[in-house]
Structure formats: structure tokens, C-alpha cells
């Protein structure tokens, strides 16, 4: 039966973290060129392609969300039973 290679010493979490960080940066650089920023047809503000405009809230000529409206949840109140 063949023996598998085994690490001689334990790798520290810092070294593992550096390796994972380098991989993430490499992927980020590869995907960076694929992001499309275009002008909004309605207001001219820069927006991501195929996303609604954050400035005016339009997408493909239609208003899809209120302009500048922050999505907030109603306040949850605890009631003692």
C-alpha cells in the first residue's frame, strides 16, 4: 500500500491566511475587467450595467424604486408577556 505525503510541520494560521488572501486577490483582479459601468439613460449618473440606477431609481426606462429611499425595516418592539 502506497504512503501519502504528509506535512512535516504544522502550518501556522498566518501562513494559511496569506495563501488564501493571495488567491482572493488573484480572482478579484481577474474579475475586475468584467464589471461594466454605464451612464443612466434618465439622469446620466454612472450605474452598473443591468442594475437599477441608485440616483434616480430607473431601469430600462421604468421607475422601479423610489429615488434616494433607503430601505428600512420597521422597529421591532419586545413586549413582556
Secondary structure as GFF3:
##gff-version 3
##sequence-region A 1 81
A	DSSP	alpha_helix	13	32	.	.	.	ID=ss1
A	DSSP	beta_strand	37	39	.	.	.	ID=ss2
A	DSSP	beta_strand	46	48	.	.	.	ID=ss3
A	DSSP	beta_strand	58	59	.	.	.	ID=ss4
A	DSSP	beta_strand	62	63	.	.	.	ID=ss5
###
